[in-house]
Amino acid sequence: MVIAALVVAIISAAISGASVVYARRSAGAADKSAAVAAITAGLDTDRRHAELTPRFRITCAPSNPGSDMLRLIVRLMGPPELGHLDRLTVSIRDDHPWRSQAWPAGGRPTAEQVAAQIWGRWRFTPGTGPGASPSRGVPGADPTGRTTPTGGMPVGEELPFQLEATWPPSWSRQPIDAWQQQIGPWLRLKLESHLEGQPPWVLPAELMIQDGVGYTEVPAPPGT
């Protein structure tokens, strides 16, 4: 009887130990499966976000014959499954991304003056923009003419923006003709698109504008 009881105890201990090992292995396998599932879900989310990247066609032309004002048209071309954008903010980029860091704080000019200066040929006319109406909470372009927020748009529709020439920096004595020749014919833009449930898309765009006319597609079509 004693021997039998001992055998039973040994077998029970072995079974218990095996159960613990199995449970640990099962938990480890479950953790690995959960990690793999999370990675797969993340990849699917990233793929879907990439598939929904907005495509834009951007054109520019004089507002009226002989006018110095330009009319910039941003058209949302697709993809069709995107449906719409909740918000689109269009900003003008400087000719170099470090322009606002080129002058020391406290110097002449100040860092704030440099940051407010648009280092490019054109800016948005302050207060203008698609549906701009301060009374309805649509402010239009900011006072510097750098950024214009919008309320978004459906695929296949377009939004108009108004551009005007920039001036040399306030601390510069450079004539405007020399300024325009220095900064060249490029209009550099940043398009920040928002859709509920998706991270924002931030896309750069560049147009060479000659005689007031320019054209580009964003992202660029394959092979261009």
N, C-alpha and C positions, 0 to 999 in steps of 0.2 A: 504493500500500500504506500509506504513511504517513497519507494522508488517510482511508483506510478505517479504519485503526486508531484514528485520532482520533475519527472518527464513532462507532465502537463504544464507545470510552471515554466519550464524552459521553452516549451513550444509556444505558450502564451506570450512570453517575453519576446520571442523571435517574431511572432506575428505582429505584436505591438510595434517593435522596432521597424519592421518592414512597412507597416502602415504609416509610421512617421516619415520614413524615407519617401514613400510613394506620395504622401501628401505634400512634402516639400518639393518633390519633382513636379507634381501637378501644379502647385502654386507658381513655380518658376516658369513652367511652360505657359501658364495663363498670362503671366506678366510679359513674357516674350511675345505672345500672340497679341496682347493689348498694345504693346509698343509697335509691333509691325502694323497693326490696324491703324494706329495713330499716324504713323509715317505715311501709310498708303492714303489715308484721308487727307493729310496735309498736301501730298503730291497732287491728289485729285483737285483740291481747292486751288492750288497754284496753277494747275493746268486750266481750270475753268476760268480763273482770273485772266490768264494770258489769252484765252480764246475770246474773251469779252473786251479786250483792249479796244478802246474807241478808235475809229479811223476818221480823219478830218481832211477836208479839202479847203485850202485857204487861198483866197484871191484878194487882190488889191488893185484899185483903180482910182483916178481922181473923182472926187465927189461930184463935181460939175466941170464942164470944159473951162480950162484956164484957172481953176481953183487950186489953191495950195493945200487944201484939205484933201485927205485921202479917205476912201471908204474901204474898210477891211471886212471881208465876209468870211465867217467861219461856218462851214457846213459839216454836219455830222453824217458821214457816209455809211456808217455801219459799225460792227456787224449787225445784221437784222435781229439776231436773238438778244442783243443788248436792250433793244426797245427804246430806251431813253436815258438821259442823264438827269439826276436830281439837281446838280449844280455844276457849273463850268466857270472857272476863273481863268482869265487870260491876262498874263503879265508880260511886260517887256524886259528882256534880259540885257545886261550891259555887254559891251564888246569883250570884256574879260571878267571872269567870276570874282577876281580879287580886287576889283576897282574900289569897293567901299573900304578896303583895308590898306589902300595905298598911301594914306596920309595919317600921321600920328594924331591921336586925340589931343586936343589942346593946341594944335598947330594952326597954321593959316593955309588953307581953309580948315574948318573943323571937320571931324569925322561925320557929323550929322549933315553938313553941307555936301560932302562927297557922296554920302549914301542917298541923298535926295536928288542928286544930279543923275539924269539918265544919259548914259554913255552910248548913245545911238542916235540915228538920224531922225527918228520920229517918237512921239509919245501919244497916248490917248488924250483927247481933249477932256480936261477935268470936268466931271459932272455929267458926261455923256455916256451912253451905253445902251444896250438893248433894254427897252422899257424903263429907262432911267426916270425916276420920279421920287424925289425925297419925301413927298407927302404920303406916298404908298410904301415907304421903307425900301425903295430901290435906289441906292445912292449914286450909281454910275461910277465912272472912273475916279480914283482918289485924287487929292489936290496936286500930287506930283505928276499925274498922268501915267504912272507906271502900271497900275493894276485895275482891271475892271471885273467885278463879280457879276454873275448872271444867275438866273433862276433855273438854268438847265434847258433841255431841249429834247424833242423826240428825234429818233433816227430819220434821216431824210430831210430835216429842216435846217435852216441856217439863221445865224445871228449877225447883225451889222454892228460895226464899231467905227468910230471916227478918229482919225489920226491927224496930227498937226506936227509941224517941224519943231525940233528941239532947238534950244539956244546954247551958245557956249556957256561954260560955268560962270557963275556970277563973279568969281574972283579972277577971271581971265580977261585979258584985253584982246583976245583973238577975234578977228572979224568972222562973221557968220559964214561967209563963203569958204574961208580957210578951215573953219570948224567942220563944215559939211564934207569938205574934201578929205579931211583927216579921218573922220569916222566912217566914211564909205557908204555904199548903197544898201547895206544889209539891215533887215529888220529881224531881230532875234526875239522869239516868243517862248513862253512856257505855258502849256495848257494843263491845268489841273482839273481832272474830272472826278465827280463823286456820284456813286450809286449806292443806295441803301443795301447793306449786307456784303459789300465789297470794299477792300482797301482802295484808296484813291489811285488813279493812274496819273502820273506826271510825265508829260511828253514834251521834248524840246522841238522847236520848229524854226526854220530860217528861210527868209524870202529875200532874194535879190530884187530890189525895186529900181526899175529904170523908167524914167519919164512917168513916174507915178504908178506903174503897172508891175505886179508881181504875182507869182503862183507857186504853190507847193502842196504836197500831200504828206500827211503824218498818220502813222509811220510811212516811210517811203515805200512805194511799191517794190516787190522783188525785182532784182535785176537792174535797179537804178543806182 
